[in-house]
Each structure stands twice: as C-alpha cells, then as structure tokens.
Amino acid sequence: MNTDTYRAYKFFREHAGGIIGRNAETALDLARAEQLLDEAEDLGIGGTEWPYDEEPYEGFDVFTDEEIATKFESNEWTGPFGCIVRAGDESTSLWGIVLSPKEIGDPYARVVRAELASELMDELRQAIGDTLDYAEEVCSA
C-alpha cells in the first residue's frame, strides 16, 4: 500500500462507517475508489459536482421544522446539497446532503464522494483504461 492509499485509508477508517468488524475493509475500498475517481478527474473523464438541492431538507422525524431552520440560519448546517459523481458516460448521485460550515471541506463530503465513486468502480477502471490505451496508441502512431 503506498503512502497516499494509507493516508486515505486512515481517513476513511476514522470518518466512514461500515459493517461492524469490517471497518478496515470498507476504509480500504473507499480509499481505492477515491483514488480511481481522482485519476479519472485528472484525465478529464470523471468528475464530482456539488449543486444545491432544490428540495427542502426534511428532518425525518429527528428534527422539527423549527430546529432545521435554526441550524441553517445559524450556519451550523449548510446545504442541502447533491453530490453527482461521473465516470465516462455513467453517473450516480445522492441528494439531501447537509454539511458543516466547511461545506465540501467537511469530512462527510469526502466520504459521500468516495462512496459514490465506489458504486462506479468498474466504470472508472474502464474509462481510465480506455483513455490510457488511446493515449498509448496516439503516442506510438
């Protein structure tokens, strides 16, 4: 495991959930998914967007409408956002995400991005492979 993978693994081990007893496996999977998405973004064939969610945030019976309004007004919460992750022509998304005042600098935002990337692992690998193969063909021509 290289240094970047190990750092990402440690981050996800601390900030991501997972099945009890399998947190290490989850953290490593998320670290690898994040690295693939980063590589795809570097190659211009993948991306992440954080648009504002047009739907109002619902407290899901945990918070009242007044509590929700207070948290947004005080800037304890920001959003709600959507997160869209794309790999080649494929994409996946999650909506209704509430973050801290750090917004996409919030550790939870990084976890969400990696979780969505993990849903597109095959597509990320394929898009990266196709792009690198094409670049090799062009260079050797």
C-alpha angles and dihedrals in degrees: 000000000000124000095260092050091048092051091049090046091053091049093051092043088059101038108028126074123215140155113322109263092017100070092115092054091048092048092051092047091051092047090053093046091050091051092051091050091048090052092048090050090049088053092047094241099103137040151173127224129188107195122171112262111241092207115087116248115258122211093217091223090302097091131029120233088254093053091049092049091049093051092051094043092050090048090238084125129032129194139348092233138178122222117211119187120189134191115185106310095341127087142173131192148188125205137195094048116163117199138183122261087277086071108189088005087068111110089232090062090057091049092050091049092051093045090053091046089053088060088058100043095123092046091048092051092047095048092047092047093048092049094048091046090051092048090051091050092050093048094048094046 
